[in-house]
Amino acid sequence: MPNLDLDIEVYEFVRACSKRDIKELIQELIDDGHLPKDIYDAKGEMKKEMNRKTSSEIDFEDKLDKLKLKFFSLSKDEEETLEKIFKKHL
């Protein structure tokens, strides 16, 4: 299979996609860790609140998701720092 190097703008690619293609693209972004896994509701539709989140908010939540997987590798100082943040904001 030949290797083609095409210079296509992202918006051009997305506009050329069908709804099915967009859903596949979103699933690929989820699988690759670029979007949170809980973006869809139980009906398989995008959650309403996901439509309102900024990219920085999504990035922040993604970092929190990754951080919770590191719970057992946190130092005591790191735990205390997080506890201070929790007490301040929760």
KEVO-475048 format. One record per residue (C-alpha): x, y negated, z. Coordinates in Angstrom, 1 decimal. Each point is the difference from the previous one (the first is absolute). Last residue first. Layout:
<nodes>
<node><X>X</X><Y>Y</Y><Z>Z</Z></node>
...
</nodes>
This chain:
<nodes>
<node><X>-14.7</X><Y>-21.0</Y><Z>48.7</Z></node>
<node><X>2.4</X><Y>-2.7</Y><Z>-1.3</Z></node>
<node><X>2.3</X><Y>-0.8</Y><Z>2.9</Z></node>
<node><X>-0.2</X><Y>3.3</Y><Z>1.8</Z></node>
<node><X>0.6</X><Y>1.9</Y><Z>-3.2</Z></node>
<node><X>3.0</X><Y>-2.1</Y><Z>-0.9</Z></node>
<node><X>1.5</X><Y>0.5</Y><Z>3.4</Z></node>
<node><X>-0.6</X><Y>3.8</Y><Z>-0.3</Z></node>
<node><X>1.7</X><Y>0.0</Y><Z>-3.4</Z></node>
<node><X>3.1</X><Y>-1.6</Y><Z>1.6</Z></node>
<node><X>-0.1</X><Y>2.5</Y><Z>2.9</Z></node>
<node><X>-0.2</X><Y>2.9</Y><Z>-2.5</Z></node>
<node><X>3.0</X><Y>-1.4</Y><Z>-1.9</Z></node>
<node><X>2.0</X><Y>-0.4</Y><Z>3.2</Z></node>
<node><X>-0.8</X><Y>3.6</Y><Z>1.0</Z></node>
<node><X>1.3</X><Y>1.2</Y><Z>-3.4</Z></node>
<node><X>-2.4</X><Y>1.1</Y><Z>-2.7</Z></node>
<node><X>0.6</X><Y>3.5</Y><Z>-1.5</Z></node>
<node><X>-3.2</X><Y>1.6</Y><Z>1.4</Z></node>
<node><X>-2.3</X><Y>-2.7</Y><Z>-1.4</Z></node>
<node><X>1.5</X><Y>0.1</Y><Z>-3.5</Z></node>
<node><X>-3.3</X><Y>1.1</Y><Z>-1.7</Z></node>
<node><X>-1.7</X><Y>-3.0</Y><Z>1.6</Z></node>
<node><X>2.6</X><Y>-2.2</Y><Z>-1.8</Z></node>
<node><X>-1.0</X><Y>1.2</Y><Z>-3.5</Z></node>
<node><X>-3.7</X><Y>-0.9</Y><Z>0.6</Z></node>
<node><X>1.1</X><Y>-3.3</Y><Z>1.5</Z></node>
<node><X>2.1</X><Y>-0.7</Y><Z>-3.1</Z></node>
<node><X>-3.0</X><Y>0.8</Y><Z>-2.3</Z></node>
<node><X>-2.1</X><Y>-2.3</Y><Z>2.1</Z></node>
<node><X>2.4</X><Y>-2.9</Y><Z>-0.5</Z></node>
<node><X>0.3</X><Y>0.7</Y><Z>-3.7</Z></node>
<node><X>-3.8</X><Y>-0.1</Y><Z>-0.3</Z></node>
<node><X>-0.1</X><Y>-3.2</Y><Z>1.9</Z></node>
<node><X>2.8</X><Y>-1.5</Y><Z>-2.2</Z></node>
<node><X>-1.9</X><Y>1.1</Y><Z>-3.2</Z></node>
<node><X>-3.1</X><Y>-1.8</Y><Z>1.2</Z></node>
<node><X>-3.0</X><Y>1.9</Y><Z>1.2</Z></node>
<node><X>-3.5</X><Y>-0.9</Y><Z>-1.3</Z></node>
<node><X>-0.6</X><Y>2.9</Y><Z>-2.4</Z></node>
<node><X>1.2</X><Y>2.4</Y><Z>2.7</Z></node>
<node><X>-2.8</X><Y>-1.2</Y><Z>2.3</Z></node>
<node><X>-2.6</X><Y>1.3</Y><Z>-2.4</Z></node>
<node><X>1.4</X><Y>3.5</Y><Z>0.0</Z></node>
<node><X>0.8</X><Y>1.4</Y><Z>-3.4</Z></node>
<node><X>-2.5</X><Y>2.7</Y><Z>-0.9</Z></node>
<node><X>0.5</X><Y>3.7</Y><Z>0.5</Z></node>
<node><X>-3.2</X><Y>0.4</Y><Z>1.9</Z></node>
<node><X>1.8</X><Y>0.5</Y><Z>3.3</Z></node>
<node><X>1.7</X><Y>-3.4</Y><Z>-0.4</Z></node>
<node><X>3.1</X><Y>-0.6</Y><Z>-2.1</Z></node>
<node><X>3.2</X><Y>-2.1</Y><Z>0.9</Z></node>
<node><X>0.8</X><Y>2.4</Y><Z>2.9</Z></node>
<node><X>3.3</X><Y>1.2</Y><Z>-1.6</Z></node>
<node><X>1.5</X><Y>-3.4</Y><Z>0.1</Z></node>
<node><X>1.5</X><Y>-1.3</Y><Z>-3.3</Z></node>
<node><X>3.6</X><Y>0.1</Y><Z>-1.3</Z></node>
<node><X>0.7</X><Y>3.4</Y><Z>1.6</Z></node>
<node><X>0.6</X><Y>1.9</Y><Z>-3.2</Z></node>
<node><X>-3.2</X><Y>2.0</Y><Z>0.5</Z></node>
<node><X>-2.0</X><Y>-3.2</Y><Z>0.6</Z></node>
<node><X>1.5</X><Y>-1.6</Y><Z>-3.1</Z></node>
<node><X>-0.8</X><Y>3.1</Y><Z>-2.0</Z></node>
<node><X>-3.6</X><Y>0.0</Y><Z>1.3</Z></node>
<node><X>-0.3</X><Y>-3.7</Y><Z>-1.1</Z></node>
<node><X>1.3</X><Y>0.8</Y><Z>-3.4</Z></node>
<node><X>-2.4</X><Y>2.9</Y><Z>-0.4</Z></node>
<node><X>-2.9</X><Y>-2.2</Y><Z>1.1</Z></node>
<node><X>1.2</X><Y>-2.6</Y><Z>-2.5</Z></node>
<node><X>0.1</X><Y>2.6</Y><Z>-2.8</Z></node>
<node><X>-3.5</X><Y>1.1</Y><Z>0.7</Z></node>
<node><X>-1.2</X><Y>-3.6</Y><Z>-0.1</Z></node>
<node><X>1.7</X><Y>-0.3</Y><Z>-3.4</Z></node>
<node><X>3.4</X><Y>-1.6</Y><Z>-0.3</Z></node>
<node><X>1.0</X><Y>-2.7</Y><Z>-2.6</Z></node>
<node><X>-0.5</X><Y>-2.8</Y><Z>2.5</Z></node>
<node><X>2.4</X><Y>1.8</Y><Z>2.4</Z></node>
<node><X>2.7</X><Y>0.3</Y><Z>-2.6</Z></node>
<node><X>-0.3</X><Y>-3.6</Y><Z>-1.1</Z></node>
<node><X>0.1</X><Y>-1.2</Y><Z>3.6</Z></node>
<node><X>3.1</X><Y>2.1</Y><Z>0.6</Z></node>
<node><X>1.8</X><Y>-1.6</Y><Z>-2.9</Z></node>
<node><X>1.3</X><Y>2.4</Y><Z>-2.6</Z></node>
<node><X>3.6</X><Y>0.3</Y><Z>-1.2</Z></node>
<node><X>0.2</X><Y>3.5</Y><Z>-1.4</Z></node>
<node><X>3.0</X><Y>2.2</Y><Z>0.3</Z></node>
<node><X>-0.8</X><Y>3.3</Y><Z>-1.7</Z></node>
<node><X>1.8</X><Y>3.3</Y><Z>0.8</Z></node>
<node><X>-0.8</X><Y>2.5</Y><Z>-2.7</Z></node>
<node><X>-1.5</X><Y>3.4</Y><Z>0.9</Z></node>
</nodes>
